[in-house]
Amino acid sequence: MKNSKITLVGAGPGDEELLTIKGMNAIKTADAIFYDALVNIEILKHSKKDCKLIYVGKRRGVRRYSQDQINKMMVEAANENEQIVRLKGGDPFVFGRGTEELNYVESYGIKTDIIPGISSALAVPANQGIPLTKRGINESFFVITGTTSDGSVSSDLKFGAQSTSTLIILMGLKNLNLIMEEVILYRDENCPFAVIQSGTREEERIFLNTIINYKEIIKSIDYSKPGIIVIGDTVAEHPAFFEEEIQRVLHSVIEI
Ligand SMILES: C[S@@+](CC[C@H](N)C(=O)[O-])C[C@H]1O[C@@H](n2cnc3c(N)ncnc32)[C@H](O)[C@@H]1O
């Protein structure tokens, strides 16, 4: 094996300018880059002309390569190339299977490095003006998976829902109804929430409502795009939240 190194790089949430300088330097010097679906491909334009670009993400929910195959492909690449980048959306250690991949390649004696990225969990709400914490409103935030390996919602959700926490739910769009039905057991029905799709990208969209009215937004969700659910009183800080709420109240008055 050559003197190879595999660097796990966080690509950030979508906007290519939210890649770190350190991440960019790794891209510029890589001999091969393995990248996922959530990576903004504009970032790849900064790679060397002869850099091998290998797409290993999911398309329309279908994986081209299994995790096992990806692990093996990276070990093979380490035999042929010196600098390999494994590029993942957001931060590789936030629901990114980064540790599994590092452990696997390290078991072959390959050197590794980690360059953290800006996670969508933090950047996507911030980009919309939604703070995750606000003094006097909440004391923590939870980042939870909305789809565990068996397809269910994480059982941690109920602990977050019982606290002052802002709940940030990744991979939760398909389970939105289950998530809301659980949260509504513990939170005021007028608790605000947001669904943000393709955050920090040009095609970004946001839907705002209160948890009691969550069904109103289901038909607007585009399930082919990544989306994050944010629940909690800090969502009311979004500049459009009260405006939309007033419109809804006026509307319901007219309908009556
Ligand atoms: C497998 S997780 C990976 C998370 C990633 N490691 C991170 O730190 O952002 C994928 C989920 O992240 C969320 N996500 C990632 N990028 C997003 C974006 N730009 N806008 C909205 N949600 C995003 C979605 O919930 C998506 O289903």
The ligand as an ORCA input file, in Angstrom:
! r2SCAN-3c Opt
* xyz 0 1
  C     -28.259     11.028      6.697
  S     -28.624     12.595      7.408
  C     -27.070     13.347      7.265
  C     -26.942     14.612      8.072
  C     -25.632     15.329      7.831
  N     -24.527     14.517      8.262
  C     -25.570     16.691      8.520
  O     -24.798     16.877      9.474
  O     -26.285     17.587      8.058
  C     -29.570     13.311      6.118
  C     -30.658     14.255      6.623
  O     -30.114     15.523      6.966
  C     -31.075     16.534      6.717
  N     -30.506     17.488      5.746
  C     -29.265     17.452      5.242
  N     -29.034     18.520      4.446
  C     -30.176     19.242      4.457
  C     -30.584     20.454      3.834
  N     -29.758     21.146      3.064
  N     -31.839     20.911      4.070
  C     -32.673     20.231      4.866
  N     -32.352     19.085      5.475
  C     -31.124     18.593      5.286
  C     -32.323     15.841      6.169
  O     -33.167     15.575      7.250
  C     -31.724     14.572      5.610
  O     -32.693     13.558      5.510
*
